[in-house]
């Protein structure tokens, strides 16, 4: 079933509105608004920066696998040379066992300088961090898509509201034209003493009310356009307009795609599983590093006549293995927490899927109902317009009273409002359905 521009006939009655529509030929379409927002919306720019930061963080996690080279330096001046206890038998073989002499070893000045190299051969935390950063990067990408979806949804809502307000303004213009014609007829009748000034006053009051309604609608439309410019990232002082014609469209059956909410919660589930896996590995697997060091050690003495400062090379290479035996059950508690988070996450997945199914069914039903309401309201407008025209003709002939004219006019306006409301609800239901089925963009 097709949605047509329901106020097409009204526009035909108002040639100046047709000219107004032509002036909007170069105005932005909804698709062009979305393209503009992709480039200029500041929230999307922030989200893209977050994606770049996430990519850098992923590289940072991988960089932990690279060798680490550090330069170390150390200087100590001993005000008291360290003591050591030596068995007396060291100096006197005949000395009894268990007796010691204290002796000071070393010199006051000690200098150490070296280069130390550490190459991680296996570290479960590093590999777990790399995997987690990869999943986190995917999660950031999905969050960007979610930001896009929210902004596109907001833009479409604002765009439709601006179009609907223009429809209301068009109807109000039509009603003002009708009221003005009626006022002219009544003034002629008043001059011929065929009607009273009260009847003329009623029409003038109605025209005043219609003018106020039109001014209110135009003010709301300006506010909506300002909000739309802000959302697009366009400066508020920049000239801007949209295409107000509600284009004909067909009721589409959208292919079901996994919603971004479902994708996000599943990515979070994957991240939790990765973190849990890393914690379990860190409990039972060792950390293995290849280490090496090369440097020099200096010893100095500053008392005369034996002053000296001599340096001696020092180097080694080896394998360092670290195995966790007991850390106060800290890791175990973290594992238990992650398992609870994972359970809650799986419940959320089922909850979102059930909720999405229900919302899709409601949106489809709402769209179908509003589609039928649009067709019905179009027929009501045609019928109300016909009744209004006949009542006007009868009033000229003195058969119908002014009250009947006003009732016919109110019926026409009510039919127009029902039509506008049905279009609004249809567009919103269709937009919601696109979002829920993953077809918003």
Beta strands, then each sheet from edge to edge (+ up, - down):
strand 1: 2-3
strand 2: 68-77
strand 3: 83-87
strand 4: 100-104
strand 5: 109-122
strand 6: 249-250
strand 7: 287-301
strand 8: 308-322
sheet 1: 1+ 6-
sheet 2: 2+ 5- 7+ 8-
sheet 3: 3+ 4-
end
